[in-house]
């Protein structure tokens, strides 16, 4: 697990890649099928757990869980 907490910011760039920020750490997600889940978690202030093969901020998340 790379980080967990409430999503503080969501941004979709011109290429359609969603940047999800949890606290001060941002990770990328290009899977449009899950954008609604991440947006709902943001609006409802749910806890999000982000997993990635490389936990460096600014890299692609490998997966996530919402609680």
GUKE-444617 format. One record per residue: residue number from 1; residue in one letter; x, y, z of N, C-alpha, C, O, CB in turn. Coordinates in nm, 3 decimals, always signed. Glycine has a CB too. Example, Ala and Ser with C-alpha at 12.3 -4.5 7.8 and 13.67 -1.06 7.14 Angstrom:
PAMAR seq type    n.xx    n.yy    n.zz   ca.xx   ca.yy   ca.zz    c.xx    c.yy    c.zz    o.xx    o.yy    o.zz   cb.xx   cb.yy   cb.zz
PAMAR   1    A  +1.319  -0.569  +0.780  +1.230  -0.450  +0.780  +1.320  -0.330  +0.780  +1.424  -0.332  +0.846  +1.131  -0.447  +0.905
PAMAR   2    S  +1.285  -0.225  +0.708  +1.367  -0.106  +0.714  +1.290  +0.003  +0.787  +1.341  +0.114  +0.804  +1.408  -0.060  +0.572
//
This chain:
PAMAR seq type    n.xx    n.yy    n.zz   ca.xx   ca.yy   ca.zz    c.xx    c.yy    c.zz    o.xx    o.yy    o.zz   cb.xx   cb.yy   cb.zz
PAMAR   1    X  +0.083  -0.117  +0.000  +0.000  +0.000  +0.000  +0.089  +0.124  +0.000  +0.185  +0.133  +0.075  -0.095  -0.001  +0.121
PAMAR   2    X  +0.054  +0.219  -0.085  +0.134  +0.342  -0.096  +0.085  +0.450  -0.001  +0.165  +0.514  +0.067  +0.131  +0.393  -0.238
PAMAR   3    X  -0.046  +0.471  +0.003  -0.101  +0.576  +0.088  -0.248  +0.548  +0.112  -0.310  +0.469  +0.041  -0.082  +0.716  +0.026
PAMAR   4    X  -0.304  +0.613  +0.212  -0.447  +0.602  +0.238  -0.496  +0.733  +0.298  -0.419  +0.809  +0.355  -0.479  +0.483  +0.333
PAMAR   5    X  -0.625  +0.757  +0.283  -0.686  +0.878  +0.335  -0.796  +0.924  +0.243  -0.830  +0.856  +0.146  -0.583  +0.988  +0.354
PAMAR   6    X  -0.852  +1.039  +0.273  -0.956  +1.096  +0.189  -0.892  +1.164  +0.068  -0.782  +1.219  +0.077  -1.043  +1.197  +0.269
PAMAR   7    X  -0.961  +1.160  -0.044  -0.914  +1.228  -0.165  -0.930  +1.378  -0.143  -1.038  +1.424  -0.108  -0.992  +1.180  -0.293
PAMAR   8    X  -0.823  +1.452  -0.164  -0.828  +1.597  -0.146  -0.844  +1.672  -0.278  -0.881  +1.789  -0.279  -0.704  +1.644  -0.075
PAMAR   9    X  -0.814  +1.604  -0.390  -0.823  +1.672  -0.520  -0.832  +1.567  -0.630  -0.768  +1.462  -0.625  -0.700  +1.764  -0.543
PAMAR  10    X  -0.914  +1.597  -0.731  -0.923  +1.515  -0.852  -0.906  +1.609  -0.971  -0.964  +1.718  -0.975  -1.061  +1.436  -0.861
PAMAR  11    X  -0.827  +1.566  -1.066  -0.801  +1.646  -1.186  -0.790  +1.551  -1.305  -0.725  +1.447  -1.295  -0.671  +1.733  -1.171
PAMAR  12    X  -0.854  +1.585  -1.416  -0.841  +1.505  -1.539  -0.769  +1.592  -1.642  -0.815  +1.701  -1.676  -0.982  +1.457  -1.593
PAMAR  13    X  -0.655  +1.542  -1.691  -0.576  +1.621  -1.786  -0.632  +1.610  -1.927  -0.731  +1.540  -1.950  -0.430  +1.575  -1.783
PAMAR  14    X  -0.569  +1.677  -2.021  -0.616  +1.680  -2.161  -0.611  +1.544  -2.228  -0.679  +1.524  -2.329  -0.532  +1.777  -2.240
PAMAR  15    X  -0.534  +1.451  -2.176  -0.526  +1.316  -2.232  -0.628  +1.222  -2.168  -0.633  +1.105  -2.204  -0.386  +1.260  -2.213
PAMAR  16    X  -0.708  +1.271  -2.075  -0.809  +1.189  -2.010  -0.758  +1.108  -1.894  -0.825  +1.014  -1.849  -0.871  +1.099  -2.108
PAMAR  17    X  -0.640  +1.140  -1.844  -0.582  +1.069  -1.730  -0.622  +1.143  -1.601  -0.602  +1.263  -1.589  -0.426  +1.058  -1.742
PAMAR  18    X  -0.679  +1.068  -1.507  -0.721  +1.126  -1.381  -0.606  +1.127  -1.281  -0.540  +1.025  -1.259  -0.842  +1.050  -1.323
PAMAR  19    X  -0.583  +1.242  -1.222  -0.485  +1.254  -1.114  -0.563  +1.260  -0.984  -0.647  +1.348  -0.965  -0.393  +1.380  -1.133
PAMAR  20    X  -0.534  +1.167  -0.894  -0.603  +1.158  -0.765  -0.502  +1.194  -0.656  -0.396  +1.133  -0.646  -0.663  +1.015  -0.742
PAMAR  21    X  -0.536  +1.294  -0.576  -0.448  +1.337  -0.468  -0.508  +1.295  -0.334  -0.622  +1.326  -0.303  -0.425  +1.490  -0.471
PAMAR  22    X  -0.428  +1.223  -0.256  -0.464  +1.183  -0.120  -0.362  +1.251  -0.029  -0.243  +1.219  -0.032  -0.465  +1.024  -0.100
PAMAR  23    X  -0.410  +1.346  +0.051  -0.318  +1.427  +0.131  -0.234  +1.513  +0.037  -0.288  +1.600  -0.031  -0.226  +1.337  +0.220
PAMAR  24    X  -0.105  +1.490  +0.034  -0.017  +1.566  -0.055  +0.042  +1.479  -0.166  +0.124  +1.526  -0.244  +0.096  +1.630  +0.024
PAMAR  25    X  -0.001  +1.352  -0.173  +0.054  +1.259  -0.272  -0.045  +1.238  -0.386  -0.162  +1.207  -0.361  +0.089  +1.124  -0.206
PAMAR  26    X  +0.000  +1.254  -0.509  -0.086  +1.239  -0.627  -0.044  +1.116  -0.707  +0.075  +1.089  -0.726  -0.080  +1.364  -0.715
PAMAR  27    X  -0.144  +1.041  -0.752  -0.122  +0.923  -0.836  -0.212  +0.932  -0.958  -0.316  +0.998  -0.954  -0.149  +0.791  -0.756
PAMAR  28    X  -0.173  +0.866  -1.066  -0.245  +0.873  -1.193  -0.327  +0.747  -1.216  -0.288  +0.638  -1.176  -0.148  +0.894  -1.308
PAMAR  29    X  -0.443  +0.765  -1.283  -0.527  +0.652  -1.320  -0.586  +0.682  -1.456  -0.660  +0.780  -1.472  -0.638  +0.626  -1.214
PAMAR  30    X  -0.556  +0.599  -1.555  -0.608  +0.618  -1.690  -0.727  +0.531  -1.723  -0.774  +0.531  -1.836  -0.500  +0.591  -1.788
PAMAR  31    X  -0.779  +0.455  -1.625  -0.892  +0.366  -1.648  -1.022  +0.442  -1.627  -1.066  +0.460  -1.514  -0.885  +0.243  -1.554
PAMAR  32    X  -1.084  +0.486  -1.736  -1.206  +0.567  -1.727  -1.323  +0.492  -1.665  -1.417  +0.555  -1.617  -1.245  +0.616  -1.864
PAMAR  33    X  -1.318  +0.360  -1.665  -1.427  +0.280  -1.606  -1.440  +0.302  -1.456  -1.546  +0.277  -1.400  -1.404  +0.133  -1.634
PAMAR  34    X  -1.335  +0.347  -1.390  -1.340  +0.365  -1.244  -1.347  +0.512  -1.203  -1.345  +0.542  -1.084  -1.219  +0.300  -1.180
PAMAR  35    X  -1.355  +0.603  -1.298  -1.360  +0.745  -1.264  -1.480  +0.776  -1.175  -1.469  +0.855  -1.081  -1.367  +0.830  -1.392
PAMAR  36    X  -1.596  +0.714  -1.202  -1.715  +0.742  -1.122  -1.698  +0.694  -0.978  -1.747  +0.758  -0.885  -1.839  +0.676  -1.185
PAMAR  37    X  -1.628  +0.582  -0.958  -1.603  +0.532  -0.823  -1.514  +0.629  -0.746  -1.541  +0.661  -0.631  -1.538  +0.391  -0.828
PAMAR  38    X  -1.408  +0.675  -0.812  -1.316  +0.769  -0.746  -1.384  +0.903  -0.719  -1.362  +0.964  -0.614  -1.191  +0.790  -0.831
PAMAR  39    X  -1.467  +0.950  -0.813  -1.539  +1.075  -0.794  -1.637  +1.063  -0.678  -1.649  +1.155  -0.597  -1.612  +1.116  -0.922
PAMAR  40    X  -1.709  +0.951  -0.670  -1.801  +0.927  -0.559  -1.728  +0.925  -0.426  -1.776  +0.982  -0.327  -1.877  +0.796  -0.579
PAMAR  41    X  -1.613  +0.860  -0.421  -1.534  +0.855  -0.298  -1.490  +0.995  -0.257  -1.488  +1.028  -0.139  -1.410  +0.764  -0.316
PAMAR  42    X  -1.456  +1.078  -0.355  -1.415  +1.216  -0.328  -1.532  +1.296  -0.270  -1.517  +1.364  -0.168  -1.364  +1.284  -0.458
PAMAR  43    X  -1.648  +1.288  -0.334  -1.765  +1.365  -0.291  -1.813  +1.320  -0.153  -1.853  +1.403  -0.071  -1.879  +1.350  -0.393
PAMAR  44    X  -1.808  +1.189  -0.126  -1.855  +1.134  +0.002  -1.747  +1.136  +0.110  -1.772  +1.094  +0.223  -1.905  +0.993  -0.018
PAMAR  45    X  -1.628  +1.184  +0.076  -1.516  +1.191  +0.170  -1.482  +1.054  +0.230  -1.454  +1.042  +0.349  -1.550  +1.290  +0.283
PAMAR  46    X  -1.484  +0.952  +0.144  -1.453  +0.815  +0.186  -1.302  +0.794  +0.193  -1.225  +0.867  +0.129  -1.516  +0.712  +0.089
PAMAR  47    X  -1.261  +0.695  +0.271  -1.119  +0.658  +0.276  -1.082  +0.580  +0.151  -1.156  +0.492  +0.108  -1.089  +0.575  +0.403
PAMAR  48    X  -0.969  +0.614  +0.094  -0.919  +0.547  -0.026  -0.781  +0.492  +0.006  -0.698  +0.559  +0.068  -0.914  +0.645  -0.149
PAMAR  49    X  -0.757  +0.370  -0.036  -0.627  +0.305  -0.019  -0.569  +0.287  -0.159  -0.632  +0.224  -0.244  -0.639  +0.166  +0.057
PAMAR  50    X  -0.451  +0.340  -0.183  -0.389  +0.333  -0.315  -0.272  +0.236  -0.311  -0.185  +0.242  -0.224  -0.342  +0.473  -0.362
PAMAR  51    X  -0.272  +0.146  -0.408  -0.166  +0.046  -0.424  -0.097  +0.072  -0.557  -0.162  +0.111  -0.654  -0.224  -0.100  -0.417
PAMAR  52    X  +0.031  +0.051  -0.563  +0.106  +0.068  -0.688  +0.236  -0.010  -0.679  +0.291  -0.029  -0.570  +0.134  +0.218  -0.717
PAMAR  53    X  +0.287  -0.055  -0.795  +0.415  -0.123  -0.794  +0.528  -0.028  -0.756  +0.628  -0.069  -0.697  +0.443  -0.186  -0.930
PAMAR  54    X  +0.512  +0.100  -0.790  +0.610  +0.202  -0.759  +0.536  +0.311  -0.683  +0.452  +0.380  -0.741  +0.681  +0.259  -0.889
PAMAR  55    X  +0.563  +0.329  -0.556  +0.487  +0.423  -0.473  +0.533  +0.568  -0.486  +0.496  +0.651  -0.402  +0.497  +0.381  -0.330
PAMAR  56    X  +0.609  +0.600  -0.587  +0.651  +0.739  -0.606  +0.531  +0.823  -0.650  +0.461  +0.784  -0.743  +0.765  +0.748  -0.710
PAMAR  57    X  +0.506  +0.937  -0.585  +0.397  +1.025  -0.629  +0.414  +1.063  -0.775  +0.525  +1.081  -0.824  +0.392  +1.151  -0.541
PAMAR  58    X  +0.301  +1.073  -0.845  +0.303  +1.108  -0.986  +0.307  +0.988  -1.078  +0.303  +1.004  -1.200  +0.419  +1.196  -1.015
PAMAR  59    X  +0.316  +0.867  -1.023  +0.316  +0.745  -1.104  +0.176  +0.686  -1.108  +0.087  +0.727  -1.034  +0.418  +0.642  -1.049
PAMAR  60    X  +0.158  +0.588  -1.195  +0.028  +0.523  -1.209  -0.001  +0.433  -1.089  +0.085  +0.359  -1.042  +0.022  +0.441  -1.338
PAMAR  61    X  -0.125  +0.443  -1.042  -0.165  +0.353  -0.934  -0.193  +0.216  -0.993  -0.248  +0.205  -1.103  -0.289  +0.408  -0.857
PAMAR  62    X  -0.156  +0.113  -0.921  -0.182  -0.023  -0.967  -0.324  -0.065  -0.935  -0.384  -0.143  -1.008  -0.084  -0.119  -0.905
PAMAR  63    X  -0.377  -0.014  -0.826  -0.512  -0.046  -0.783  -0.550  +0.042  -0.666  -0.468  +0.118  -0.615  -0.524  -0.194  -0.745
PAMAR  64    X  -0.674  +0.029  -0.624  -0.720  +0.109  -0.511  -0.838  +0.038  -0.446  -0.900  -0.050  -0.505  -0.759  +0.252  -0.556
PAMAR  65    X  -0.867  +0.078  -0.326  -0.984  +0.029  -0.253  -1.049  +0.149  -0.186  -0.981  +0.242  -0.143  -0.945  -0.081  -0.148
PAMAR  66    X  -1.182  +0.147  -0.178  -1.258  +0.255  -0.114  -1.329  +0.195  +0.006  -1.387  +0.087  -0.001  -1.359  +0.322  -0.214
PAMAR  67    X  -1.324  +0.268  +0.114  -1.392  +0.219  +0.233  -1.481  +0.326  +0.289  -1.547  +0.304  +0.390  -1.292  +0.173  +0.339
//
